[in-house]
Amino acid sequence: MIIIPGLNSQNLAKEVAKLTNSELARVESKQFPDGEIYVRVHNELKGKDAVIIQTQNTQNDSIVEAILMCEALRDEGVKSITLVAPYLAYARQDKKFNAGEPISIKALAKVYSNICDRIITINPHETHIKEFFDIPFIYGDAIPKLAEHAGVKLVKPLVLSPDKGAVALAKRAAEELNCECDYLEKTRISPTEIKIAPKNLDVSGKDVLIVDDIISTGGTMATAISMLIEQGARTVIAACVHPVLIGDALNKLHLGGASEIVGTNTYPSEVSKVCVSTIIADILNGE
């Protein structure tokens, strides 16, 4: 097996190569003055199982880079191509919301199904997108690692998800921490006032871990953190797999009262404290 590092995932690729005892390729990657992308893999590739590791936090550029890498690898006669996209761009556009718009991940799934042999990602926003692929679509779970990271700082832990839709994530984190879990529910008190509180549990005196797959703008999460502290939570840690953190999202979370914000390196950021290399390596090793 040979590991092909994408421009956005060079350290992650090195760690996975080490964990799988695999060759790490030398990849040349650059942009021409007009913005077009150039890639070249310098290693001997014929007959090898190639694994591209390229998270797609730069969306369109990283998608094009992956496509070009697949073309280069096929031309050089590799035995198989696995595309590892820890953060899979366009995965949130998983259904048609309005007439005349595409299901974006479905369109990209057609492309990937034609150029590689399998896809590996980490905590896709919706797992039903697997149906769009004609090749194996495998996803790892980083929630236990996030819970493990946060757990050392939680004396009386309680895990919450920001809504009912993400309660499965909270359950997995709670299993890791051996504690209770719940989800946050919005209750409209008046036309201008909304209360956000756990559906069933009391947070008073608890160290709360809120988990989600993505934190994007951070507004809803920051409001929830603030209200949990008002309700007596001792500390609140906000954790997510993919810390997209658009604009001043981090500032909102800090002002909301979060004692820590933690994410993984599926989406490189200043809070990407948890590495997913072992999750990817276990999948590649068939564990």
C-alpha positions as CSV (number, residue, x, y, z in Angstrom):
1,M,0.0,0.0,0.0
2,I,1.2,3.5,-0.8
3,I,-0.2,6.6,0.8
4,I,-0.7,9.6,-1.5
5,P,-0.9,12.9,0.6
6,G,-3.2,15.6,-0.6
7,L,-2.1,19.2,-0.1
8,N,-4.5,19.7,2.9
9,S,-3.6,16.4,4.7
10,Q,0.2,16.0,4.6
11,N,0.7,15.4,8.4
12,L,-2.3,13.1,8.5
13,A,-1.0,11.1,5.6
14,K,2.4,10.7,7.3
15,E,0.7,9.5,10.5
16,V,-1.5,7.0,8.6
17,A,1.6,5.7,6.6
18,K,3.4,5.1,9.9
19,L,0.5,3.3,11.5
20,T,-0.1,1.1,8.5
21,N,3.6,0.5,7.8
22,S,3.1,1.9,4.3
23,E,5.1,3.8,1.8
24,L,4.6,7.6,1.8
25,A,4.6,9.1,-1.7
26,R,6.3,12.3,-2.7
27,V,3.6,14.5,-4.3
28,E,4.2,17.7,-6.1
29,S,1.2,20.0,-6.0
30,K,0.8,23.6,-7.1
31,Q,-1.5,26.1,-8.8
32,F,-0.8,27.9,-12.1
33,P,-1.3,31.7,-12.2
34,D,-4.8,31.3,-13.5
35,G,-5.8,29.1,-10.6
36,E,-5.6,25.7,-12.4
37,I,-4.2,22.8,-10.3
38,Y,-1.2,20.7,-11.1
39,V,-0.3,17.4,-9.3
40,R,2.5,14.9,-9.9
41,V,3.3,11.7,-7.9
42,H,7.0,11.0,-8.1
43,N,7.0,7.3,-6.9
44,E,6.8,4.1,-8.8
45,L,3.1,3.1,-8.7
46,K,2.4,0.2,-11.0
47,G,0.6,-2.7,-9.3
48,K,0.3,-0.9,-5.9
49,D,-2.8,-0.3,-3.8
50,A,-2.9,3.5,-3.7
51,V,-4.6,5.5,-0.8
52,I,-5.2,9.2,-1.4
53,I,-5.6,11.1,1.9
54,Q,-7.1,14.5,1.1
55,T,-9.6,16.2,3.4
56,Q,-11.8,18.5,1.5
57,N,-11.9,21.7,3.7
58,T,-10.9,23.8,0.6
59,Q,-14.0,22.3,-1.1
60,N,-13.6,22.8,-4.9
61,D,-9.8,22.9,-5.0
62,S,-9.5,19.7,-3.0
63,I,-12.1,17.9,-5.1
64,V,-10.3,18.8,-8.3
65,E,-6.9,17.8,-6.8
66,A,-8.4,14.4,-5.9
67,I,-9.8,13.9,-9.4
68,L,-6.5,14.7,-11.0
69,M,-4.6,12.4,-8.6
70,C,-7.0,9.5,-9.4
71,E,-6.4,10.1,-13.1
72,A,-2.6,10.1,-12.6
73,L,-2.7,6.9,-10.5
74,R,-4.8,5.0,-13.1
75,D,-2.5,6.1,-15.9
76,E,0.5,4.8,-13.9
77,G,-1.2,1.3,-13.5
78,V,-2.1,1.1,-9.8
79,K,-4.0,-1.9,-8.6
80,S,-6.6,0.0,-6.7
81,I,-7.5,3.5,-5.5
82,T,-9.0,4.4,-2.1
83,L,-10.0,8.0,-1.6
84,V,-9.9,9.0,2.0
85,A,-11.7,12.3,2.5
86,P,-12.0,12.8,6.3
87,Y,-14.2,15.8,5.6
88,L,-16.3,15.1,2.5
89,A,-17.3,18.4,0.8
90,Y,-20.9,18.9,-0.3
91,A,-22.1,16.0,1.9
92,R,-24.6,18.3,3.6
93,Q,-26.3,18.9,0.3
94,D,-27.8,15.4,0.5
95,K,-31.4,16.1,-0.7
96,K,-33.4,18.4,-2.9
97,F,-34.8,21.3,-0.9
98,N,-36.2,23.4,-3.9
99,A,-37.1,22.6,-7.4
100,G,-34.3,23.1,-9.9
101,E,-31.4,22.5,-7.6
102,P,-29.1,19.5,-7.6
103,I,-28.4,16.9,-4.9
104,S,-24.8,17.9,-4.9
105,I,-23.2,14.9,-3.1
106,K,-25.2,12.6,-5.5
107,A,-23.5,14.3,-8.5
108,L,-20.1,14.0,-6.9
109,A,-20.7,10.4,-6.0
110,K,-21.1,9.6,-9.7
111,V,-17.7,11.1,-10.3
112,Y,-16.0,9.3,-7.5
113,S,-17.6,6.0,-8.4
114,N,-16.0,6.2,-11.8
115,I,-12.5,7.2,-10.8
116,C,-11.8,5.3,-7.6
117,D,-12.6,1.9,-6.0
118,R,-13.8,3.0,-2.5
119,I,-14.4,6.1,-0.4
120,I,-13.5,6.5,3.3
121,T,-14.7,9.4,5.3
122,I,-15.3,10.4,9.0
123,N,-18.8,11.1,10.4
124,P,-20.7,12.2,7.3
125,H,-23.5,14.6,8.1
126,E,-26.1,12.0,6.9
127,T,-25.2,8.3,6.4
128,H,-27.8,7.7,3.8
129,I,-25.6,9.3,1.2
130,K,-23.9,5.9,1.0
131,E,-26.8,5.0,-1.4
132,F,-25.5,7.5,-4.0
133,F,-22.2,5.6,-4.5
134,D,-21.6,2.6,-6.7
135,I,-18.4,1.7,-4.8
136,P,-17.9,0.9,-1.1
137,F,-18.6,3.9,1.1
138,I,-17.0,3.5,4.5
139,Y,-17.2,5.9,7.4
140,G,-15.3,6.0,10.7
141,D,-16.5,7.5,14.0
142,A,-14.5,10.1,15.8
143,I,-17.0,10.8,18.6
144,P,-15.4,8.3,21.1
145,K,-12.0,10.0,20.6
146,L,-13.6,13.4,21.2
147,A,-15.3,12.1,24.4
148,E,-12.0,10.6,25.5
149,H,-10.2,13.9,25.1
150,A,-12.9,15.9,26.9
151,G,-13.5,13.2,29.6
152,V,-10.3,14.0,31.6
153,K,-11.7,17.5,32.3
154,L,-15.2,16.4,33.3
155,V,-15.7,15.5,37.0
156,K,-19.5,15.1,36.8
157,P,-20.1,14.5,33.1
158,L,-23.3,14.8,31.2
159,V,-23.4,14.6,27.4
160,L,-25.9,16.6,25.3
161,S,-26.6,16.9,21.6
162,P,-27.7,20.2,20.2
163,D,-31.0,18.7,18.9
164,K,-32.9,15.4,18.6
165,G,-31.3,14.7,15.2
166,A,-27.8,14.3,16.7
167,V,-28.8,12.3,19.8
168,A,-27.0,9.2,18.4
169,L,-23.7,11.1,18.7
170,A,-24.4,12.0,22.3
171,K,-25.2,8.4,23.1
172,R,-21.9,7.2,21.7
173,A,-20.0,9.9,23.7
174,A,-22.0,9.0,26.9
175,E,-21.1,5.3,26.4
176,E,-17.4,6.3,26.3
177,L,-17.8,8.5,29.5
178,N,-20.2,6.1,31.2
179,C,-22.7,8.9,31.9
180,E,-26.2,10.0,31.0
181,C,-27.1,11.8,27.8
182,D,-29.9,14.0,26.5
183,Y,-30.7,16.4,23.8
184,L,-31.5,20.1,23.8
185,E,-35.0,21.2,23.1
186,K,-36.2,24.7,22.1
187,T,-39.3,26.0,23.8
188,R,-40.9,29.3,22.7
189,I,-41.8,31.3,25.8
190,S,-43.0,34.4,24.0
191,P,-42.9,35.7,20.4
192,T,-39.4,37.1,21.1
193,E,-38.0,34.6,23.7
194,I,-36.8,31.1,23.3
195,K,-35.6,28.7,26.0
196,I,-33.0,26.0,25.2
197,A,-32.7,23.3,27.8
198,P,-32.2,19.5,28.0
199,K,-35.4,17.5,27.3
200,N,-35.2,15.4,30.4
201,L,-32.2,16.0,32.5
202,D,-31.0,18.7,34.9
203,V,-27.6,20.2,34.2
204,S,-27.2,21.9,37.6
205,G,-23.7,21.1,39.0
206,K,-22.8,19.0,35.9
207,D,-19.8,19.2,33.6
208,V,-21.5,19.3,30.2
209,L,-20.1,18.0,26.9
210,I,-22.1,19.1,23.9
211,V,-21.3,17.1,20.8
212,D,-22.2,17.6,17.1
213,D,-20.8,16.5,13.8
214,I,-20.2,20.1,12.6
215,I,-19.9,23.5,14.2
216,S,-20.3,26.1,11.4
217,T,-21.3,29.6,12.4
218,G,-21.5,28.7,16.1
219,G,-24.5,30.9,16.8
220,T,-27.0,28.3,18.0
221,M,-24.3,26.4,20.0
222,A,-23.2,29.6,21.7
223,T,-26.7,30.4,22.8
224,A,-27.2,26.9,24.1
225,I,-23.9,27.1,26.1
226,S,-25.0,30.4,27.7
227,M,-28.4,29.1,28.7
228,L,-26.8,25.9,30.2
229,I,-24.6,28.0,32.3
230,E,-27.6,30.0,33.5
231,Q,-29.3,26.7,34.4
232,G,-26.4,25.8,36.7
233,A,-23.9,23.8,34.5
234,R,-20.5,24.0,36.1
235,T,-18.6,23.8,32.9
236,V,-19.5,23.4,29.2
237,I,-17.2,21.9,26.6
238,A,-18.3,22.1,22.9
239,A,-17.0,19.3,20.7
240,C,-17.4,18.5,17.1
241,V,-15.9,16.2,14.5
242,H,-15.6,18.9,11.8
243,P,-14.7,22.4,13.2
244,V,-15.7,24.5,10.1
245,L,-16.0,27.6,12.4
246,I,-16.9,30.2,9.8
247,G,-16.0,33.8,10.6
248,D,-16.2,34.7,14.3
249,A,-17.7,31.4,15.3
250,L,-15.0,30.8,17.9
251,N,-15.5,34.2,19.4
252,K,-19.2,33.5,19.8
253,L,-18.5,30.2,21.6
254,H,-16.0,31.8,23.9
255,L,-18.4,34.6,24.8
256,G,-21.2,32.1,25.3
257,G,-19.1,30.6,28.1
258,A,-17.5,27.5,26.6
259,S,-14.6,26.4,28.8
260,E,-13.1,24.6,25.7
261,I,-13.9,24.1,22.1
262,V,-12.4,20.9,20.6
263,G,-12.6,19.3,17.1
264,T,-10.6,16.8,15.0
265,N,-8.2,17.3,12.2
266,T,-10.7,16.3,9.6
267,Y,-11.1,20.0,9.2
268,P,-7.8,21.7,10.2
269,S,-8.4,24.6,12.6
270,E,-6.9,26.1,15.7
271,V,-9.2,23.7,17.8
272,S,-8.3,20.5,15.9
273,K,-6.9,18.8,19.0
274,V,-8.0,15.2,18.2
275,C,-6.3,13.3,15.4
276,V,-8.2,10.7,13.3
277,S,-5.2,8.9,12.0
278,T,-5.8,5.7,14.0
279,I,-9.5,5.6,12.9
280,I,-8.3,5.7,9.2
281,A,-5.5,3.3,9.8
282,D,-7.9,0.8,11.4
283,I,-10.2,0.9,8.4
284,L,-7.3,0.5,6.0
285,N,-6.0,-2.4,8.0
286,G,-9.4,-4.1,8.0
287,E,-10.0,-3.8,11.7
